[in-house]
Amino acid sequence: MIIKPVRRKLSPAASLAASRAWWESSAAEYQAEHGEFLGDSDFMWCPERVREADARLLGEVRGKRVLEVGAGAAQCSRWLAAQGATAIGIDISAAQLRHARTLDERAAVRSTLVMADAQRLPFADESFDLACSAYGAVPFVEDSQAVMTEVARVLRSGARWVFAVTHPIRWCFLDDPGEGGLTAKTSYFDRLPYVEQDEDGTPTYVEHHRTIGDRIREITAAGLVVDDLIEPEWPADHDRTWGQWSKLRGELIPGTAIFITSKP
Ligand SMILES: C[S@@+](CC[C@H](N)C(=O)[O-])C[C@H]1O[C@@H](n2cnc3c(N)ncnc32)[C@H](O)[C@@H]1O
């Protein structure tokens, strides 16, 4: 049984173990709930329905070697490969990667997948032309500075790193798509992790909050520059709810932040 979420300190090992266990046990449910919206071979950035095919935040991908961080069932990597990129998806969850293989079979393609932690990438320096992440890994890791530093290390000079995360302002509100999620309840400045836990206090699901300033400092400390910050608006004809993301809230408060960064 899951008890009320709390904001509390957690060791990096406990955070990683909770994330791994959650994605192992919830991958099937997650894909059943969101798979149709994501598409088998599509690049969906966020619940606000921003598709890379329309937004082109990555620029030209053809001929590029692209790293997808926290790829899940690799829908984005499959889309990138179909555009002529060489895509490599990493994820910590074997269950998510098994779903990727199922989708590969359906699409008659073979994605390149590596089971790895985004905080320690198993790739050589300057071995990618582009990196991206649609809510993969960054919101879930204790050390998002390590993710920025690792991605910067594996990118070549001039390469872009584009990642989508929960918009930091959302951390003031309850995880509720309805009216209950419209009143600020928690300090924006509270960086303690959001933890769902069982009766014994064992963490079952964890997310880590950073403010906008924290994210910018982590990006620049990794030697990257911020080229843009996209705060997608909720489309008028879109009424699909995804967890806390709903039309009601989306029309009032940004739900996603997409950081467009590059390596000088
Ligand atoms: C919300 S899903 C995003 C995946 C895909 N873009 C999607 O929209 O379904 C988050 C993914 O990040 C992965 N993840 C969480 N922590 C990670 C870590 N430390 N390293 C690599 N992947 C991680 C999870 O296993 C999960 O597949």
The ligand as a MOL file (V3000), in Angstrom:
LIG
                    3D

  0  0  0     0  0            999 V3000
M  V30 BEGIN CTAB
M  V30 COUNTS 27 29 0 0 0
M  V30 BEGIN ATOM
M  V30 1 C 8.7710 9.0680 -17.9210 0
M  V30 2 S 9.8260 7.8710 -18.6660 0 CHG=1
M  V30 3 C 10.3560 8.7430 -20.1090 0
M  V30 4 C 10.6590 7.8020 -21.2500 0
M  V30 5 C 10.0080 8.1840 -22.5730 0
M  V30 6 N 10.5230 9.4180 -23.1130 0
M  V30 7 C 8.5090 8.2780 -22.3560 0
M  V30 8 O 7.9560 9.3840 -22.5270 0
M  V30 9 O 7.9050 7.2710 -22.0100 0 CHG=-1
M  V30 10 C 11.2870 7.9690 -17.6260 0
M  V30 11 C 12.3500 6.9390 -17.9530 0
M  V30 12 O 13.5670 7.3300 -17.2810 0
M  V30 13 C 14.1960 6.1280 -16.8540 0
M  V30 14 N 15.1680 6.4500 -15.7960 0
M  V30 15 C 14.9060 6.8120 -14.5150 0
M  V30 16 N 16.0520 7.0040 -13.8500 0
M  V30 17 C 17.0650 6.7570 -14.7150 0
M  V30 18 C 18.4770 6.7940 -14.6250 0
M  V30 19 N 19.1020 7.1050 -13.4810 0
M  V30 20 N 19.2090 6.5020 -15.7150 0
M  V30 21 C 18.6010 6.1680 -16.8880 0
M  V30 22 N 17.2560 6.1080 -17.0420 0
M  V30 23 C 16.4870 6.4110 -15.9750 0
M  V30 24 C 13.0510 5.2440 -16.4070 0
M  V30 25 O 13.4350 3.8970 -16.3100 0
M  V30 26 C 12.0010 5.5360 -17.4700 0
M  V30 27 O 12.0750 4.6200 -18.5240 0
M  V30 END ATOM
M  V30 BEGIN BOND
M  V30 1 1 1 2
M  V30 2 1 2 3
M  V30 3 1 2 10
M  V30 4 1 3 4
M  V30 5 1 4 5
M  V30 6 1 5 6
M  V30 7 1 5 7
M  V30 8 2 7 8
M  V30 9 1 7 9
M  V30 10 1 10 11
M  V30 11 1 11 12
M  V30 12 1 11 26
M  V30 13 1 12 13
M  V30 14 1 13 14
M  V30 15 1 13 24
M  V30 16 1 14 15
M  V30 17 1 14 23
M  V30 18 2 15 16
M  V30 19 1 16 17
M  V30 20 1 17 18
M  V30 21 2 17 23
M  V30 22 1 18 19
M  V30 23 2 18 20
M  V30 24 1 20 21
M  V30 25 2 21 22
M  V30 26 1 22 23
M  V30 27 1 24 25
M  V30 28 1 24 26
M  V30 29 1 26 27
M  V30 END BOND
M  V30 END CTAB
M  END
